[in-house]
Amino acid sequence: MNQLVESVVHEHVHRDDVGAKIGMWLFLFTELILFGGMFLAYAVYRYQYGDFFALASKKLDVFFGLINTLILLTSSLTMAMSITAIRRESKKLSMLFLALTIFFALLFMVNKYFEWSAKFSSGIFPGSTELLNQPKGIIIYFGLYFVMTGLHALHVLIGMVILLVMFFYLKSDVINSDYYIMLENSGLYWHLVDIIWIFLFPLFYLIH
Amino acid sequence: MMLTDIKSGNGHNGEYIDFYNAPTKRKGIFKWIFSTDHKRIGILYLVSLLTFFSVAVIFGFLMRLELIAPGKTIMDPQTYNQIFTLHGVIMIFLFIIPGIPAVFGNFLLPLMIGARDVAFPRLNLLSWWLFILGGFVAVISLFLPGGPADTGWTFYIPYSVRTNTNVIPALMGAFILGFSSILTGLNFITTIHRMRAPGMSWFKMPLFVWSLYATGWIQILATPIVGITLLLVAIERWFGVGIFDPALGGDPILYQHLFWIYSHPAVYIMILPAMGVISEVIPVFSRRTIFGYKFIAFSSIAIAFFGSLVWAHHMFTVGMSGTAMWIFSLLTFLVAIPSAIKVFNWVSTLYKGSIELEPPMLFALAFIFNFTIGGFTGLMQGALSLNIHIHDTYFIVGHFHYVMFGGTGFGIFAAIHHWFPKMFGKMYNKRNAKISFALILGGFQLLYFPMFIMGYLGMPRRYYDYLPEFHIWHLLSTIGSWILIPGLILMFVNLIMALKKGQRAEANPWGGVTLEWTIPSPPSFENFEKIPVVEKEPYDFTHYELGEEVKN
């Protein structure tokens, strides 16, 4: 009977790395479609208020956007390197690259903070009198800008928390050269955050 | 199916202990709310869903009572608006969307494909917690100053931005529930891809599993849209960003598009699993293999696909281009084809079958009847010219309830009666179940059929008051609710009594042939002692035709 108790008490958790990856990809689909709804809204309003969108986009600082694009792209590189490192049984290197990724994510957020602060101090934020006096196309442009980059920034924050957890898993050998699916899935999430930014950057900063 | 392997599912060392009594680390209620066992989670959902259902039925009852006569009867107009919103929000987001997948999908999917659990058991538990959290957030507005939302379950802009009632809790509740729904769908799809027993190829899966698969894809691909849309309405209310608010340049019609891009596929999240249930019940009680297995399987996928492309038929009166209108109308007609394929296949399965009118079968047959009426009235609304006449009238209310209650609701009741012995190891009183069925079916027809008539005559939906010429139809409808609700009470009392006093159910009381009937009732914690090897088609009743009764 004791033997029975032991064998039955364990939870139904079995290991299936392929299954875990399928699950992650399905989740990424939902994230893409979540942002897809907003890209759809962007497309509709760009069609409706094209001229105002061009006008408003000139008020954004391309420099901030460019730096953040470079930061995120580099962080995707270090993320991928961290996964390769643990596969090659180099725990130290994997931790180093993961720490770098988290550092870049932080840098992105700091940059974003200064960018948004600059906008706020010049009176551009949802509901500000400065903005409400502008034509409707400009109000919508900045509405979309704050909501879309804001939701993206939220994803960066969530990504940072996930990567931080992964860092401690690496440290305590929960993730090791034999079992690194969690790190791979976190990497997939991080690349998604990166890809969404790659679309946001030209749509808001570059095309006029 | 390996009918010879009837002993599989016994505990280790050959000892069988059902999962209720299987040893766990936890005590009391924690044995349930922290369990990652798919069977316990399924029952958790069952209890929570039926609780929400009862609350929403009470709201529905109060609405009908208010409408028994023109003018004020028991509540003022504002309360009425809030009550119909709560009725809709709870029924849609807390009962009928999670409905069959969350309860029966969870309990049965691993059993039907010969697995020990779903692919991500802990995620599964998280889904239930999110469900409870979402339900709590949605219902809390009842007790906040300002009262619950009065927008209807559709949260149409601009009213949902202007009203002073608590719209945000309802929106956030629906958003969280969406997450729960996505995680369930994701879990089921991965489970179906990865955890089928050896030998169970795609075309040896039971049709209920196929319907869960199609539903899972809709849950994953459509739900995020409503998630972001509802979030944007909340952001609009908080910050006034203008994305939907016409005063700031936003487009309320865009809101309607985004809302229905999810919410039309969502009605297939509601109905597809019910169709799966019917596809399970009908072969068992006709003792015949299902007619057109592949057609039913693929029609689920086809419904999921076409159903995602018809959303704008909810908006024929908002002023779209003529081209868009006829395309959406055409697609709406196309989606009827796979639905009709299913109905024809069920009816053909019955043909020359040895039909046994047990309670699950009665509910399944009533499903076909109601769904046919609901489906055809849906097509009438898909026709552009007629749509203008009956748009936003009681006709749509009647249609919706015929499909959702007469279809999915009856599907849920069929499922409860079909798998109750498997879930709880007890058999209910069949005579009481049949009486409750008669009351529910009769009350249902009297409650909802007059809606078609008064809708066609011009009674608008959601109105608090009406002209005297509609009085007779409203009166009949309200009387219908007085027959339906006792039927529901009798049904639930009968099932609850069965839990206490019911006779022990055998492993296979109905003579089913899918894998869940090969293991004891209720199943053991591990479901199968040894993972079965599947060799036969899912609905192989040749042993019955040869005169052998399958009994455990």
Interface residues (C-beta under 8 A of the other chain):
Chain A: Q3 L4 V5 S7 V8 V9 E11 H12 V13 H14 D16 V18 G19 A20 I22 G23 L26 F27 F29 T30 E31 I33 L34 F35 G36 G37 M38 L40 A41 V44 Y45 Q48 Y49 P126 G127 L132 P135 K136 G137 I139 I140 F142 G143 L144 F146 V147
Chain B: G11 H12 N13 E15 I17 A22 P23 T24 K25 T36 D37 H38 R116 D117 A119 F120 P121 R122 L123 I182 G185 L186 N187 I189 T190 H193 R194 M195 I220 L221 A222 T223 P224 I225 G227 I228 T229 L232 I235 F239 G240 V241 G242 I243 L248 G249 G250 D251 L254 L258 I261 F525 E526
